[in-house]
Amino acid sequence: MKATALFLAASALAAVSAVAYDGYGYDPRPASSYNNTISGAAHIGYDSRYAYKDVVASSVLNRSGVFNIGGELNLNLVRDWKQEIGAEYMAFCDGLLSDKDAFDASWKAVKELFPNLSFRGGYELNYGGLPGYLSKHMGKAPHSLAQSVTAGLAYDDPGHGYFGSLDVQYGFYGMIGWRIDLNAGKRWSGLIHEKVDLELSAGTGYSSSYWGPGVAGFDQVNIKLAAPVRVTGVDSSRGFRIIPFIQLDWAGNTRSEIRRYAGMNAIEDFRIRVGVEAVYRF
């Protein structure tokens, strides 16, 4: 089952790449776009409901949304490898998650394999939030902490507007098990206005034993529509943008098992999320 899901996810990303072998991507950018020794981004935003990798927390955990602030720094690593260092702080408006604000951090090595296609692999830490809360609540760790290693591909074609990503994650502390996330989308630059783009994307996530022993299946399916407004800069690779969005999230067939192992209604069956984010890239 797990091998089949891996094969299907990889095939889907390959199909997106084949249809568009030249498209636009937005985060993370291919290694070749890091023209300077140092580049990066800073962001601040609001989401009407907290979600961990598009798995939406229930109203018991968070009802009125979450504010977030963070950024990433891109530096040379060795030879033609780059590195991404990222961090994000999240403040919950209410719910059980509001007892402990969340902090995520990551380090990834990035290498461009082909034009518009790059490999990325590294480490992620989650303090608080859904993985951190469940790690402690389910007795998997003494603290609200989860750690994992990741590897994946990112496709980004500035010419035709196609983008996609495939990420494989293995949790080794707190939440232990495998997760796979696949996303693909299309951007239309200047469709609404010369400074307003339109982005439509869809994604899904598959897990095996991550939420509990033997729990395997699809965690979520989502569709997202965003309209980035370029305040400064000629495209999304540099400058300041404001990004309003609306996203539809459906829980997958693991939802009942997640609730059973968590001993509570931890995730939503369906949720429409809205939000806005301000991003500055340099």
C-alpha positions as semicolon CSV with decimal commas, in nm:
position;residue;x (nm);y (nm);z (nm)
1;M;0,000;0,000;0,000
2;K;0,276;0,243;0,098
3;A;0,483;0,153;-0,209
4;T;0,177;0,200;-0,430
5;A;0,109;0,546;-0,284
6;L;0,473;0,647;-0,332
7;F;0,461;0,533;-0,694
8;L;0,133;0,719;-0,761
9;A;0,262;1,039;-0,602
10;A;0,588;1,030;-0,796
11;S;0,401;0,954;-1,120
12;A;0,167;1,248;-1,065
13;L;0,453;1,490;-1,015
14;A;0,630;1,353;-1,320
15;A;0,313;1,408;-1,522
16;V;0,294;1,772;-1,413
17;S;0,660;1,819;-1,506
18;A;0,612;1,654;-1,844
19;V;0,311;1,868;-1,933
20;A;0,492;2,190;-1,844
21;Y;0,868;2,128;-1,865
22;D;0,940;2,498;-1,839
23;G;0,660;2,668;-1,534
24;Y;0,646;2,909;-1,256
25;G;0,695;2,816;-0,901
26;Y;0,685;3,009;-0,587
27;D;0,817;2,835;-0,279
28;P;1,080;2,710;-0,262
29;R;1,253;2,846;-0,570
30;P;1,493;2,630;-0,774
31;A;1,855;2,641;-0,663
32;S;1,955;2,827;-0,982
33;S;1,737;3,125;-0,883
34;Y;1,957;3,200;-0,582
35;N;2,177;3,434;-0,783
36;N;2,309;3,614;-0,478
37;T;2,516;3,468;-0,197
38;I;2,231;3,550;0,039
39;S;1,860;3,564;-0,045
40;G;1,541;3,484;0,137
41;A;1,195;3,593;0,243
42;A;0,997;3,721;0,539
43;H;0,622;3,681;0,588
44;I;0,338;3,763;0,823
45;G;-0,021;3,647;0,788
46;Y;-0,350;3,516;0,922
47;D;-0,533;3,189;0,851
48;S;-0,894;3,138;0,962
49;R;-0,812;2,786;1,086
50;Y;-0,480;2,626;1,179
51;A;-0,369;2,335;0,961
52;Y;-0,057;2,120;0,965
53;K;0,037;2,045;0,604
54;D;-0,329;2,098;0,509
55;V;-0,461;1,861;0,779
56;V;-0,706;2,099;0,949
57;A;-0,728;2,104;1,328
58;S;-1,077;2,068;1,478
59;S;-1,263;2,354;1,646
60;V;-1,174;2,198;1,983
61;L;-0,808;2,269;1,909
62;N;-0,850;2,597;1,718
63;R;-1,172;2,776;1,619
64;S;-1,086;3,137;1,535
65;G;-0,763;3,096;1,344
66;V;-0,394;3,160;1,381
67;F;-0,149;3,445;1,317
68;N;0,193;3,355;1,183
69;I;0,524;3,529;1,127
70;G;0,841;3,377;0,987
71;G;1,099;3,369;0,714
72;E;1,367;3,178;0,531
73;L;1,730;3,243;0,448
74;N;1,901;3,092;0,143
75;L;2,280;3,051;0,153
76;N;2,549;2,877;-0,045
77;L;2,639;2,535;0,096
78;V;2,904;2,351;-0,110
79;R;2,976;2,356;-0,482
80;D;2,637;2,375;-0,658
81;W;2,437;2,298;-0,343
82;K;2,236;2,563;-0,157
83;Q;2,078;2,557;0,187
84;E;1,746;2,689;0,317
85;I;1,707;2,783;0,683
86;G;1,346;2,852;0,783
87;A;1,150;2,938;1,097
88;E;0,789;3,028;1,175
89;Y;0,608;3,133;1,492
90;M;0,231;3,081;1,524
91;A;-0,004;3,244;1,776
92;F;-0,342;3,072;1,812
93;C;-0,652;3,282;1,875
94;D;-0,827;3,018;2,088
95;G;-0,878;2,644;2,147
96;L;-0,659;2,390;2,323
97;L;-0,367;2,476;2,097
98;S;-0,368;2,833;2,234
99;D;-0,224;2,704;2,563
100;K;0,110;2,674;2,386
101;D;0,206;2,881;2,084
102;A;0,378;2,690;1,806
103;F;0,724;2,720;1,653
104;D;0,846;2,539;1,343
105;A;1,204;2,532;1,217
106;S;1,370;2,361;0,922
107;W;1,701;2,317;0,743
108;K;1,720;2,185;0,387
109;A;1,993;2,125;0,134
110;V;1,885;2,216;-0,222
111;K;2,033;2,113;-0,557
112;E;1,902;2,182;-0,905
113;L;1,877;1,855;-1,098
114;F;1,739;1,990;-1,427
115;P;1,611;2,331;-1,538
116;N;1,314;2,414;-1,311
117;L;1,344;2,089;-1,112
118;S;1,533;2,076;-0,781
119;F;1,594;1,826;-0,501
120;R;1,561;1,926;-0,137
121;G;1,626;1,728;0,177
122;G;1,680;1,804;0,543
123;Y;1,532;1,830;0,892
124;E;1,211;1,972;1,045
125;L;1,119;2,053;1,404
126;N;0,765;2,120;1,528
127;Y;0,709;2,263;1,876
128;G;0,339;2,286;1,958
129;G;0,080;2,286;1,682
130;L;-0,091;1,963;1,577
131;P;0,217;1,734;1,568
132;G;0,361;1,876;1,890
133;Y;0,030;1,870;2,077
134;L;-0,051;1,512;1,974
135;S;0,305;1,396;2,052
136;K;0,253;1,484;2,417
137;H;-0,124;1,419;2,435
138;M;-0,084;1,065;2,298
139;G;0,214;0,993;2,523
140;K;0,465;0,965;2,239
141;A;0,699;1,228;2,383
142;P;0,742;1,402;2,721
143;H;0,722;1,744;2,554
144;S;0,507;1,903;2,282
145;L;0,773;1,829;2,024
146;A;0,799;1,638;1,696
147;Q;1,103;1,596;1,471
148;S;1,143;1,455;1,121
149;V;1,371;1,424;0,821
150;T;1,246;1,510;0,473
151;A;1,336;1,467;0,107
152;G;1,156;1,570;-0,208
153;L;1,137;1,745;-0,543
154;A;1,018;2,095;-0,635
155;Y;0,918;2,193;-0,987
156;D;0,897;2,560;-1,083
157;D;0,849;2,692;-1,439
158;P;0,851;3,074;-1,467
159;G;0,771;3,065;-1,838
160;H;0,446;2,871;-1,842
161;G;0,324;2,908;-1,485
162;Y;0,328;2,545;-1,370
163;F;0,459;2,447;-1,028
164;G;0,454;2,135;-0,813
165;S;0,621;1,955;-0,525
166;L;0,658;1,605;-0,386
167;D;0,780;1,571;-0,027
168;V;0,848;1,253;0,170
169;Q;0,876;1,289;0,548
170;Y;0,982;1,043;0,815
171;G;0,902;1,137;1,173
172;F;1,155;0,993;1,417
173;Y;1,062;1,169;1,743
174;G;0,714;1,223;1,885
175;M;0,504;1,150;1,577
176;I;0,685;0,849;1,429
177;G;0,604;0,729;1,079
178;W;0,587;0,828;0,713
179;R;0,407;1,111;0,536
180;I;0,394;1,203;0,167
181;D;0,265;1,536;0,035
182;L;0,196;1,610;-0,331
183;N;0,095;1,951;-0,468
184;A;0,061;2,092;-0,820
185;G;-0,076;2,413;-0,964
186;K;-0,084;2,682;-1,229
187;R;-0,026;3,057;-1,214
188;W;-0,167;3,309;-1,459
189;S;0,042;3,628;-1,441
190;G;-0,145;3,953;-1,495
191;L;-0,475;3,777;-1,565
192;I;-0,681;4,007;-1,342
193;H;-0,452;4,312;-1,352
194;E;-0,092;4,371;-1,454
195;K;0,009;4,347;-1,088
196;V;-0,237;4,079;-0,980
197;D;-0,175;3,711;-1,052
198;L;-0,409;3,417;-1,012
199;E;-0,295;3,083;-0,871
200;L;-0,495;2,762;-0,866
201;S;-0,349;2,453;-0,699
202;A;-0,449;2,118;-0,557
203;G;-0,281;1,874;-0,325
204;T;-0,310;1,561;-0,117
205;G;-0,127;1,385;0,164
206;Y;-0,070;1,018;0,245
207;S;0,062;0,875;0,572
208;S;0,168;0,539;0,712
209;S;0,188;0,482;1,091
210;Y;0,246;0,856;1,149
211;W;-0,072;0,910;1,351
212;G;-0,074;0,566;1,509
213;P;0,047;0,207;1,455
214;G;-0,101;0,063;1,139
215;V;-0,287;0,382;1,041
216;A;-0,231;0,418;0,665
217;G;-0,418;0,611;0,399
218;F;-0,486;0,958;0,265
219;D;-0,490;1,236;0,524
220;Q;-0,636;1,516;0,316
221;V;-0,727;1,658;-0,024
222;N;-0,728;2,032;-0,089
223;I;-0,796;2,295;-0,355
224;K;-0,657;2,648;-0,318
225;L;-0,718;2,973;-0,503
226;A;-0,488;3,270;-0,439
227;A;-0,453;3,616;-0,594
228;P;-0,103;3,753;-0,522
229;V;-0,080;4,131;-0,556
230;R;0,266;4,260;-0,649
231;V;0,329;4,581;-0,455
232;T;0,694;4,599;-0,562
233;G;0,907;4,388;-0,796
234;V;0,834;4,249;-1,142
235;D;0,757;3,890;-1,034
236;S;0,731;3,668;-0,726
237;S;1,106;3,607;-0,696
238;R;1,179;3,955;-0,554
239;G;0,984;4,233;-0,389
240;F;0,676;4,271;-0,171
241;R;0,344;4,092;-0,228
242;I;0,011;4,065;-0,049
243;I;-0,158;3,726;-0,101
244;P;-0,526;3,670;-0,014
245;F;-0,644;3,311;-0,051
246;I;-0,933;3,071;-0,007
247;Q;-0,879;2,698;0,041
248;L;-1,108;2,395;0,061
249;D;-0,981;2,105;0,272
250;W;-1,131;1,755;0,297
251;A;-1,007;1,502;0,552
252;G;-0,903;1,167;0,407
253;N;-0,984;0,809;0,502
254;T;-0,745;0,818;0,801
255;R;-0,965;1,066;0,992
256;S;-1,148;0,807;1,205
257;E;-0,826;0,632;1,305
258;I;-0,658;0,965;1,385
259;R;-0,946;1,050;1,620
260;R;-0,937;0,704;1,777
261;Y;-0,566;0,718;1,857
262;A;-0,585;1,082;1,969
263;G;-0,883;1,005;2,194
264;M;-1,054;1,322;2,074
265;N;-1,192;1,499;1,768
266;A;-0,854;1,624;1,649
267;I;-0,923;1,708;1,282
268;E;-1,206;1,848;1,071
269;D;-1,392;1,651;0,805
270;F;-1,426;1,958;0,583
271;R;-1,327;2,321;0,620
272;I;-1,317;2,634;0,404
273;R;-1,018;2,841;0,508
274;V;-0,956;3,203;0,416
275;G;-0,659;3,419;0,494
276;V;-0,404;3,672;0,381
277;E;-0,026;3,681;0,385
278;A;0,226;3,960;0,328
279;V;0,555;3,836;0,182
280;Y;0,879;4,021;0,111
281;R;1,145;3,841;-0,096
282;F;1,500;3,966;-0,139
